[in-house]
């Protein structure tokens, strides 16, 4: 999710921008708080925000929640450091792509 800028750009493409419900997940707590502030500064009411502070690679968005998205936007976590635990290699979310890549040493 980053600072929420990409999510906020969805307003440009919506016929009814006041009715958009924003869902986002961000790993870094400071960036998560920045995204929340960004939403408020752009007039997004709290009822239309569902933002989480969490690690998308380790704990994806809960699948037990009812969702019906018209648009999905994503900031790939290119700079994220992750464990590359064996479970990632068999993670069904990545199965269509041959599994998640190994951890890259920097």
Secondary structure, DSSP 8 states (H G I E B T S, - for coil): -TTSHHHHGGGGG-TTGGG--EEEEESSHHHHHHHHHHHHHTT--GGGEEEEES-TTTS-S-TTS----S-------TT------HHHHT-GGGGGGTS-------
